[in-house]
Amino acid sequence: MSLVVKAHGDIEQVLVTSLPKAFVSKVFRHCWGKNNTPYFAGNCFKGVLYFDERMAAAFARESGMEWNGWLALSKHLHLIAAVFESGLELTASCRTGETILGTTSLAVSSQSHAFATVAGYIGDDQVAALLGSVDKGAMVFTLPDFEGEFDPDRLTAQVTRLDDFFFEDGLLTGLFYDGREMSMEMGDSRGMSMIDPVLIGADGTRLDMYDFTA
């Protein structure tokens, strides 16, 4: 008998990569030339990175890099997980029936990824970039050899935070029942929106378009 827990809500895919400073500067200068307000220039920058592969590839070639879309970039850090604090609902199923849980009822074990873990991958002529997407969907957690009745007090959520990367969402990266880790896989998803890119210098400070267009 198996214990299956489905987490329904926002599912985020987040990656941290490195981009040449010259590439970032070329995109921002292009966007600033088309849109003379920071808000619209920022939206343009986001659009080029996620949607305009032809333009991104052209700027990349000029900067000495190859571009095959944002998901093909080197992944110094890569997570696919449910957003823990954003209306997430969990449904636990086993032989004895179903139990619906909210996140406030779960024990939580927190961990954080420090910027120092990726800083060594950022070259002198590069910046770190956090990119990602958000789907509506589910993550499915399974414990195959489950016995007895389900007790929600024995369930612990592992929540991963990326505060060093200026990313606010806590991510559900694991579930444990009685200390045993449940396997995790992606369930159904629908609809996608894109996370605003975050640019970070090698010293861990957040950067904006003025750092590349001055």
C-alpha positions as CSV (number, residue, x, y, z in Angstrom):
1,M,0.0,0.0,0.0
2,S,1.2,3.5,-0.8
3,L,0.8,6.9,0.8
4,V,0.4,9.6,-1.9
5,V,0.3,13.3,-1.2
6,K,-0.6,15.7,-4.0
7,A,0.3,19.3,-3.5
8,H,-1.9,21.6,-5.6
9,G,-1.0,25.2,-6.3
10,D,1.7,27.3,-7.9
11,I,4.6,25.2,-9.3
12,E,7.8,27.1,-9.9
13,Q,10.8,26.2,-11.9
14,V,13.8,28.3,-10.8
15,L,17.3,28.3,-12.2
16,V,20.4,30.3,-11.4
17,T,22.8,30.8,-14.2
18,S,25.5,33.2,-15.3
19,L,25.3,35.7,-18.2
20,P,28.1,37.8,-19.8
21,K,27.9,41.4,-18.7
22,A,28.2,42.5,-22.3
23,F,25.1,40.4,-23.2
24,V,23.0,41.9,-20.4
25,S,24.2,45.4,-21.4
26,K,23.3,44.9,-25.0
27,V,19.8,43.8,-24.1
28,F,19.2,46.6,-21.7
29,R,20.5,49.3,-24.1
30,H,18.2,47.9,-26.8
31,C,15.2,48.0,-24.4
32,W,16.1,51.4,-23.0
33,G,16.2,52.7,-26.6
34,K,12.7,51.4,-27.3
35,N,11.1,52.3,-23.9
36,N,12.3,55.3,-22.1
37,T,10.8,54.3,-18.7
38,P,12.4,51.7,-16.3
39,Y,9.2,49.8,-16.0
40,F,8.7,49.2,-19.8
41,A,12.5,48.7,-20.3
42,G,12.4,46.0,-17.6
43,N,9.5,44.3,-19.3
44,C,11.3,44.4,-22.6
45,F,14.4,42.8,-21.0
46,K,12.2,40.0,-19.6
47,G,10.6,39.5,-22.9
48,V,13.9,39.2,-24.8
49,L,15.2,36.6,-22.3
50,Y,12.1,34.4,-22.3
51,F,10.4,34.9,-25.6
52,D,12.5,36.5,-28.3
53,E,15.0,33.8,-29.0
54,R,16.1,35.3,-32.3
55,M,17.0,38.7,-30.8
56,A,18.6,37.0,-27.7
57,A,20.7,34.8,-29.9
58,A,21.9,37.8,-31.9
59,F,23.0,39.7,-28.8
60,A,24.5,36.5,-27.4
61,R,26.7,35.9,-30.6
62,E,27.9,39.5,-30.3
63,S,28.9,38.7,-26.7
64,G,30.7,35.5,-27.4
65,M,28.1,33.1,-26.2
66,E,25.6,30.6,-27.7
67,W,21.9,31.0,-27.0
68,N,19.4,28.2,-27.3
69,G,16.7,29.5,-24.9
70,W,16.7,30.3,-21.2
71,L,16.1,26.6,-20.2
72,A,19.3,25.6,-22.0
73,L,21.5,27.9,-20.0
74,S,24.0,26.4,-17.6
75,K,22.2,25.6,-14.3
76,H,24.3,26.5,-11.2
77,L,21.1,25.9,-9.2
78,H,17.9,24.3,-10.4
79,L,14.7,23.7,-8.5
80,I,11.2,22.6,-9.5
81,A,8.8,22.8,-6.6
82,A,5.5,24.0,-5.2
83,V,5.2,27.5,-3.6
84,F,4.7,26.7,0.0
85,E,3.0,29.9,1.2
86,S,0.7,30.6,-1.8
87,G,-2.6,28.9,-1.1
88,L,-1.0,25.4,-1.4
89,E,-3.4,22.6,-0.6
90,L,-2.3,19.0,0.1
91,T,-4.4,15.9,-0.4
92,A,-3.1,12.7,1.3
93,S,-4.5,9.4,0.0
94,C,-4.0,5.9,1.3
95,R,-6.1,2.7,1.7
96,T,-8.1,4.3,4.6
97,G,-9.2,7.4,2.6
98,E,-8.3,11.0,1.8
99,T,-7.2,13.8,4.1
100,I,-7.0,17.4,3.0
101,L,-4.3,19.5,4.6
102,G,-3.3,23.2,4.7
103,T,0.3,24.2,5.0
104,T,-0.3,25.8,8.4
105,S,-0.9,22.4,9.9
106,L,2.4,20.9,8.8
107,A,5.7,20.7,10.7
108,V,8.4,22.5,8.6
109,S,12.1,21.9,8.2
110,S,13.7,24.9,6.5
111,Q,16.9,25.1,4.5
112,S,18.5,27.9,2.5
113,H,20.8,28.0,-0.5
114,A,23.6,30.6,0.0
115,F,24.9,32.7,-2.8
116,A,28.4,31.5,-2.0
117,T,27.4,28.0,-3.4
118,V,27.3,29.5,-6.9
119,A,29.6,32.4,-6.6
120,G,32.6,30.4,-7.9
121,Y,30.8,29.8,-11.2
122,I,30.5,33.6,-11.9
123,G,33.4,34.9,-14.1
124,D,34.9,38.4,-13.9
125,D,33.0,39.4,-17.0
126,Q,29.7,37.8,-15.9
127,V,26.7,38.3,-13.6
128,A,24.5,35.7,-11.9
129,A,20.9,35.6,-13.1
130,L,17.9,34.0,-11.5
131,L,15.2,33.0,-14.1
132,G,12.1,30.9,-13.9
133,S,8.5,30.1,-14.6
134,V,5.3,29.6,-12.7
135,D,2.6,27.0,-13.5
136,K,-0.7,26.1,-11.9
137,G,-0.4,22.4,-11.2
138,A,0.6,19.7,-8.7
139,M,3.6,17.9,-7.3
140,V,3.1,14.3,-6.3
141,F,4.8,12.7,-3.3
142,T,4.8,9.0,-2.7
143,L,5.8,6.6,0.0
144,P,5.4,3.1,-1.5
145,D,5.5,0.8,1.5
146,F,3.1,2.6,3.8
147,E,1.3,0.7,6.6
148,G,-1.4,1.7,9.0
149,E,-3.5,4.9,9.1
150,F,-2.3,8.3,7.9
151,D,-1.4,10.6,10.8
152,P,-0.9,14.2,9.6
153,D,1.2,15.0,12.6
154,R,3.9,12.7,11.3
155,L,4.2,14.6,8.0
156,T,7.1,17.2,7.7
157,A,7.5,19.6,4.9
158,Q,11.0,20.6,3.7
159,V,10.9,24.2,2.6
160,T,13.9,25.7,0.7
161,R,14.5,29.4,0.6
162,L,16.6,31.5,-1.8
163,D,16.8,34.8,0.2
164,D,20.4,35.3,-1.0
165,F,19.1,35.4,-4.5
166,F,16.5,38.1,-3.7
167,F,13.7,35.5,-4.3
168,E,10.9,35.6,-1.8
169,D,8.9,32.4,-2.3
170,G,9.5,29.4,0.0
171,L,9.6,26.2,-2.1
172,L,8.3,22.8,-1.0
173,T,11.2,20.6,-2.0
174,G,10.4,17.5,0.0
175,L,8.0,15.7,2.2
176,F,8.9,13.3,5.0
177,Y,6.6,10.9,6.8
178,D,8.0,9.5,10.1
179,G,11.4,10.8,9.0
180,R,11.2,8.8,5.7
181,E,11.6,10.8,2.5
182,M,8.8,10.5,0.0
183,S,9.6,10.4,-3.7
184,M,8.6,13.5,-5.7
185,E,7.5,13.9,-9.3
186,M,5.7,16.5,-11.4
187,G,1.9,16.2,-11.8
188,D,-0.4,17.9,-14.2
189,S,0.2,21.6,-14.9
190,R,-1.6,24.3,-16.9
191,G,-0.8,27.9,-17.8
192,M,2.6,29.5,-17.4
193,S,3.9,32.9,-16.4
194,M,7.5,34.0,-16.1
195,I,9.4,35.1,-13.1
196,D,11.0,38.6,-13.3
197,P,14.8,38.1,-13.9
198,V,17.0,38.9,-10.9
199,L,20.6,40.0,-11.7
200,I,23.3,39.6,-9.0
201,G,26.9,40.7,-9.0
202,A,29.8,38.4,-8.0
203,D,29.8,40.1,-4.6
204,G,26.1,39.1,-4.0
205,T,24.6,42.5,-4.5
206,R,21.5,43.0,-6.6
207,L,21.9,44.8,-9.9
208,D,19.5,46.8,-12.1
209,M,19.5,48.2,-15.6
210,Y,21.4,51.3,-14.5
211,D,24.4,49.1,-13.7
212,F,24.6,48.2,-17.4
213,T,23.6,51.3,-19.2
214,A,25.4,54.1,-17.3
